Amino acid sequence: MRNALVALFTGLLVGAPRAALACPVCFGQNDSPLAIATNMGIVAMLVVVAGVLGAFASFFIYLMRRGKLVTAQEGPGEVGHHTRSESDPREGTAQC
């Protein structure tokens, strides 16, 4: 049964005319509606990719600017030193 199905499918694939297997773009009809729709689909995908990459890059630019702002607000002698309140020695620990 399976061999007969494979033989039938192979026969249909080989016997089908080439015109049935190709779209108008493959035949060089660049002004057909299918070719125009294909080009618009490609443009839409490129716009989405460019938008995502632009958002990703702008996020990292935002982080760099924010880091420079925090560094400038701390002052030159306080870089990397954060003060902690010494009133409660258990600050930051979980209570179970």
N, C-alpha and C positions, 0 to 999 in steps of 0.2 A: 504494500500500500504506500509506504513512504517513498520507495523508489519510483513508483508511478507518479506521485505528486512532484517529486524533484524533476523528473523527466518532463512533465507537463509545464512546470514553471520555466525550465530551461528552454523548452521549445517556444513558449510564448515570448520570452525575453529575446531570443535570437531571431524569431520570426517577425517581431514588431518592427514597423518602419521607424527609421531614425527620426522622422518628423514628430512622432508621438513621444519620444524620449527627451526632446530638447525644448527649451523655452524660447520665446522670441529674441531674447538677449543673445542667445548662442548663435542665432541665424543673422545677427547684425541689424535687427530692426530697433535702432536706438530710440526712436520716437514713439514706440508703442506704449500703451498705458502700463503694461507689466514692467517694462524697463524703467519707466519714470518712478513707479512705486518702489522698485528695488533700490534705486538711487536714493529716494527719500528715506527708506528704511536704514540705509547705510549712514546717511547724514544724521538721522535721529540717534543711532547708536553712538556715533562719534561725539555728538553733543552731550550725551549722558556720561560718557567716559571722561570727556574734558571737564565737565562740571564736577564730577567726583574727585578728579585729580586736583582741580583748582581749590575745592573745599579742603582737601587734605593738606595741601601746601599752605593755604591761608591759616589753618589751625596751628600749624607749627610756627608760622610767623607770629601769630598771636601769642603763643607760648614763649617765644624768644623775647618779644617786647614786654610781656608781663614779668618775665624773670629779670630783665634789665631794670624795670620800674621798681621791683621789690628790692633789688640790690642797691639801687640809688637811694631808696628811702631808709635803708638800714644804716647807711653811712659807711665811710671807708674803714673804720676800725671795728665795725661790728659784723663783718661779713661772716656768715656761718655760725654766729653765736646767738642762740635764742635763750631768752631768760625764762626761767620757770619759777612759778610761785613756790616758795618753801613752806607755806602754811600747812599743807596737808601732805604728809609723806606717802600716802596711799593714792595720790592722784594718778589717774590713768590705769589703775588696776581694776580687775573685775571683782565684784562682790558676789559671792555664791551663797 
